[in-house]
Amino acid sequence: MSNKDILSSKFNMSLGFIPVIISIILCEFTAQDISIYIGAGIGVLYCLYTLYGKKAKILNFLLYCTTGMLLLLTLTTFLFSGYYPLRMYALTLEIIVVIPVFIIFLNRKRLLNHFTSQANPGNQLSAQSAESSIVSARVLLIIVFLHFLITFITAMIPGTMGEGTRRFLFGICPSVVFILSILFNQFGIFYFNQVMKRTALVPIVNTKGDVIGRCLAADAIKHKNDFINPVVRIAVVHNGMLYLRPRPQRCVLDKEKTDVPMECYLLFGETLKQGIMRLVKQAFPQIPIQDLQFNTMYHFENEVTNRLVYLFLLDIKDESLLQDAQHIEIGKLWTLQQIESNLGKNFFGNCFENEFEHLKEVICTREKYKES
């Protein structure tokens, strides 16, 4: 899953201009009203697919605008004859499509607020669809502005608006405008995915550990309690003693307090096993992990963090391996009695104080088993 694109091409909302592109091209080969009917029909089918398809519902607001304008043109063919010159058909479509797109862009804040303010998780896709539609609208408006500017300048220069130039600006350029909009947005999605592949993402989970979303690792720290992120913690034990070390200065939670030696966010698309392998390799590359055992899972939340903790216990037989720590503060072995005498004194990390009784019980049980 981690190798997939972060942003799907389905969020290229400029694809909603496909019906009007088809209508413009068909007008070169068939009657004007037929090209309108076909374009409107394709638009309606595309709308139904986005609304009632089996896959995730991605609302294409630009498609709905385009299809609506084509349906209005369809109505005019039944009410009027000779509604506009053939040579102006493509430019007319460009203008009537740009009008609702411009209205969407003017009301972009209201549109975004409408979807982002709703707490229902099912509206996340709708909010992303609205945001993508606004991006596509901006791209189209820029290209249309350049088209109209070139047309205006050409019309102002005497002798330049010949039949060939007129056909190019009024007949060919409108379809090129919509095609360029699709291509520019697709390139933007491609570039975004390339950037995001080099950006750490962490999953958003519920208290049961089910993945319900994802976010930037930086956002997991910045937004703190807005959502739950999974965290892997590994406690290390040697001869019935726990190996503890000071938390790094860069930690947001409990920095410089004494804690277990290994902790990290689980990355999006990463299994628990992969996360453990990455964490141990970064901290203690020489330590074998065949004796690593899952201990417990619990939800921890305070004013600084909101996390689902997966706690593991690693039994180390060779104490010298603990001196090969990479990029972390060197710690020391603590007896259970030493730890108990320092609990509740703001010396240990909050998570560790919650975990200690459980760890103590497991360690004591193991030591009794070894003696027997």
TADAUR-V389285 format. One record per pair of residues at least 24 apart in sequence whose ideal C-beta (glycine too) atoms are under 10 Angstrom apart, sorted by the first residue. I is the first residue (numbers start at 1). GAP is how many residues later the second one is. If there is no record, write none. Layout:
I&GAP  I&GAP
This chain:
1&202  1&210  1&213  1&267  1&268  1&269  2&195  2&199  2&265  2&266  2&267  2&268  2&272  3&194  3&266  4&189  4&193  4&265  5&184  5&185  5&187  5&188  5&189  5&191  5&192  6&183  6&186  6&187  6&188  6&189  6&190  6&191  6&193  6&195  6&208  6&262  7&121  7&125  7&181  7&182  7&183  7&185  7&186  7&189  8&48  8&50  8&120  8&124  8&181  8&185  9&176  9&177  9&180  9&181  9&184  10&40  10&45  10&46  10&48  10&50  10&115  10&119  10&122  10&179  11&47  11&49  11&114  11&117  11&118  11&120  11&121  11&122  11&124  11&125  11&174  11&177  11&178  11&181  12&48  12&50  12&120  12&123  12&124  12&169  12&170  12&171  12&172  12&173  12&174  12&175  12&176  12&177  12&178  13&45  13&46  13&47  13&48  13&49  13&50  13&88  13&91  13&116  13&117  13&118  13&119  13&120  13&121  13&122  13&123  13&124  13&126  13&127  13&168  13&169  13&172  14&46  14&48  14&49  14&118  14&119  14&121  14&122  14&123  14&125  14&126  14&129  14&164  14&165  14&166  14&167  14&168  14&169  14&170  14&171  14&172  14&174  15&31  15&35  15&45  15&47  15&48  15&121  15&166  15&167  15&170  15&171  16&27  16&30  16&31  16&34  16&44  16&45  16&46  16&47  16&48  16&49  16&50  16&51  16&81  16&85  16&117  16&120  16&162  16&165  16&166  17&26  17&43  17&45  17&46  17&48  17&49  17&76  17&77  17&80  17&84  17&119  17&123  17&158  17&160  17&161  17&162  17&164  17&165  18&24  18&25  18&28  18&45  18&48  18&160  18&161  18&164  19&24  19&25  19&26  19&27  19&28  19&44  19&47  19&48  19&50  19&51  19&74  19&78  19&159  20&43  20&46  20&47  20&49  20&50  20&53  20&70  20&73  20&74  20&76  20&77  20&154  20&155  20&158  21&45  21&69  21&72  21&153  21&154  21&155  21&156  21&157  21&158  21&160  21&161  22&48  22&153  23&43  23&47  23&50  23&66  23&67  23&70  23&152  24&65  24&66  24&67  24&68  24&69  24&70  24&147  24&148  24&150  24&151  24&152  24&154  25&65  25&150  27&59  27&62  27&63  27&66  27&144  27&148  28&58  28&61  28&62  28&143  28&144  28&147  31&46  31&55  32&41  32&45  32&51  32&52  32&53  32&54  32&57  33&40  33&41  33&43  33&44  33&45  33&48  33&50  34&43  35&35  35&38  35&54  35&58  36&34  36&35  36&36  36&37  36&38  36&39  36&40  36&41  36&47  36&53  36&57  37&33  37&36  37&37  37&40  38&32  39&27  39&28  39&30  39&31  39&32  39&34  39&35  39&54  40&26  40&27  40&28  40&29  40&30  40&31  40&32  40&33  40&34  40&35  40&37  41&26  41&29  41&30  41&33  42&25  42&28  43&24  43&25  43&26  43&27  43&28  44&24  44&26  44&27  50&79  56&66  56&69  57&65  57&68  57&69  57&72  58&67  58&68  58&70  58&71  58&74  59&56  59&66  59&67  59&68  59&69  59&70  59&71  59&73  59&74  60&69  60&72  60&73  60&76  61&39  61&40  61&43  61&50  61&65  61&68  61&69  61&71  61&72  61&73  61&75  61&76  62&35  62&38  62&39  62&42  62&70  62&71  62&72  62&74  62&75  62&78  62&119  63&70  64&36  64&40  64&69  65&31  65&32  65&33  65&34  65&35  65&36  65&38  65&39  65&68  65&72  66&27  66&30  66&31  66&34  66&35  66&112  68&28  68&29  68&32  69&24  69&26  69&27  69&28  69&29  69&30  69&31  69&32  70&26  70&27  72&24  85&85  86&85  87&76  87&79  87&80  87&83  87&84  88&78  88&82  88&83  89&81  89&82  89&85  90&77  90&79  90&80  90&81  90&82  90&83  90&84  90&85  90&86  90&87  90&88  91&56  91&57  91&60  91&75  91&78  91&79  91&80  91&82  91&83  91&86  92&78  92&82  93&81  93&82  93&85  94&46  94&50  94&53  94&54  94&76  94&79  94&80  94&81  94&83  94&84  95&49  95&53  95&79  97&43  97&47  97&77  97&80  97&81  98&39  98&42  98&43  98&46  98&47  98&49  98&50  98&76  98&79  100&37  101&32  101&33  101&35  101&36  101&37  101&39  101&40  101&43  101&80  102&35  102&38  102&39  102&42  103&34  104&26  104&29  104&30  104&32  104&33  104&34  104&37  105&28  105&29  105&30  105&31  105&32  105&33  105&35  105&36  106&31  107&27  108&25  108&26  108&27  108&29  108&30  109&25  121&83  121&91  121&92  124&88  124&89  132&53  132&56  132&57  135&50  135&53  135&54  136&45  136&46  136&48  136&49  136&52  137&44  138&43  138&47  139&41  139&42  139&43  139&44  139&45  139&46  139&49  140&37  140&38  140&40  140&41  140&42  140&44  140&45  141&40  142&38  142&39  142&42  143&30  143&33  143&34  143&35  143&36  143&37  143&38  143&41  144&29  144&30  144&33  144&34  144&37  146&27  146&31  146&34  147&26  147&27  147&29  147&30  147&33  148&25  148&29  200&65  200&67  200&68  201&64  201&66  201&67  201&68  201&69  202&25  202&27  202&28  202&29  202&62  202&63  202&64  202&65  202&66  202&68  203&24  203&25  203&26  203&27  203&62  203&63  203&64  203&65  203&66  203&67  203&105  204&24  204&25  204&26  204&64  205&24  205&25  205&61  205&94  205&102  205&103  206&93  206&102  207&90  207&91  207&92  207&94  207&101  208&89  208&91  208&100  209&57  209&63  209&88  209&90  209&99  209&101  210&98  211&55  211&57  211&58  213&55  214&53  214&54  214&55  215&53  216&52  217&47  217&48  217&50  217&51  220&32  220&45  220&85  220&86  220&87  221&30  221&31  221&32  221&44  221&83  221&84  222&30  223&83  224&28  224&29  224&77  224&78  224&79  224&80  224&81  224&82  224&83  225&76  225&77  225&78  225&79  225&80  225&81  225&82  226&80  227&79  228&71  228&72  228&73  228&77  228&78  228&79  228&80  229&36  229&37  229&39  229&76  229&77  229&78  229&79  230&35  230&36  230&37  230&38  230&40  230&42  230&45  230&67  230&77  230&78  230&79  230&80  231&32  231&33  231&34  231&35  231&44  231&69  231&74  231&76  231&77  231&78  231&79  231&80  231&120  232&30  232&31  232&32  232&33  232&34  232&38  232&40  232&43  232&44  232&46  232&47  232&48  232&77  232&78  232&79  232&80  233&26  233&27  233&28  233&29  233&30  233&31  233&46  233&62  233&67  233&74  233&76  233&77  233&78  233&79  233&80  233&116  233&118  233&119  233&122  234&26  234&27  234&28  234&29  234&30  234&42  234&45  234&46  234&49  234&50  234&53  234&55  234&58  234&61  234&76  234&77  234&78  234&79  234&80  235&24  235&25  235&26  235&27  235&28  235&60  235&76  235&77  235&78  235&79  235&80  235&117  235&120  235&121  235&123  235&124  235&127  235&128  236&24  236&25  236&26  236&44  236&47  236&48  236&51  236&56  236&76  236&77  236&78  236&79  236&80  236&85  236&86  236&95  236&97  237&54  237&76  237&77  237&78  237&79  237&96  237&99  237&122  237&125  237&126  237&129  237&130  238&76  238&77  238&78  238&79  238&80  238&81  238&83  238&84  238&95  239&76  239&77  239&78  239&80  239&94  239&96  239&128  239&131  240&75  240&93  240&95  240&96  240&123  240&124  240&126  240&127  240&128  240&130  241&78  241&91  241&92  241&93  241&94  241&95  241&97  241&98  241&122  242&71  242&89  242&90  242&91  242&92  242&93  242&94  242&96  242&97  242&110  242&114  242&117  242&118  242&121  243&41  243&71  243&73  243&76  243&79  243&82  243&88  243&89  243&90  243&91  244&87  244&88  244&89  244&90  244&94  244&95  244&104  244&105  244&108  245&38  245&77  245&80  245&83  245&84  245&85  245&86  245&87  246&82  246&83  246&84  246&85  246&103  247&81  247&82  247&101  247&102  247&105  248&79  248&80  248&81  249&80  251&53  251&98  252&52  252&53  253&47  253&49  253&51  253&52  253&54  253&96  253&97  253&98  254&48  254&50  254&51  254&92  254&94  254&95  254&96  254&97  254&98  254&99  255&94  256&73  256&93  257&89  257&90  257&91  257&92  257&93  257&94  257&95  257&96  258&71  258&73  258&74  258&76  258&81  258&84  258&89  258&90  258&91  258&94  259&72  259&89  259&90  259&91  259&92  259&93  259&94  259&96  260&51  260&52  260&53  260&54  260&71  260&88  260&89  260&91  260&92  260&95  260&99  261&53  261&61  261&64  261&67  261&68  261&69  261&70  262&25  262&50  262&52  262&63  262&66  263&44  263&46  263&48  263&86  263&88  263&89  265&42  266&41  266&42  266&44  272&25  272&38  272&40  275&35  276&34  276&36  276&38  279&33  280&32  280&34  281&45  282&43  282&44  282&45  282&46  283&41  283&42  283&43  283&44  283&45  284&30  284&32  284&37  284&38  284&39  284&40  284&41  284&42  284&44  285&36  285&39  285&40  285&41  286&32  286&34  286&35  286&36  286&37  286&38  286&39  286&40  287&27  287&29  287&31  287&34  287&35  287&37  287&38  288&26  288&28  288&29  288&30  288&33  289&25  290&24  290&25  291&24  291&25  291&26  293&69  293&73  295&60  295&63  295&64  295&67  296&59  296&62  296&63  296&66  298&53  298&56  298&57  298&60  300&50  300&51  300&54  300&55  302&48  302&49  304&46  305&45  305&46  307&44  309&42  309&45  309&46  311&40  311&41  311&43  311&44  311&47  311&48  313&42  313&45  313&46  313&49  313&50  313&53  315&48  315&51  336&24  336&27  336&28  336&31
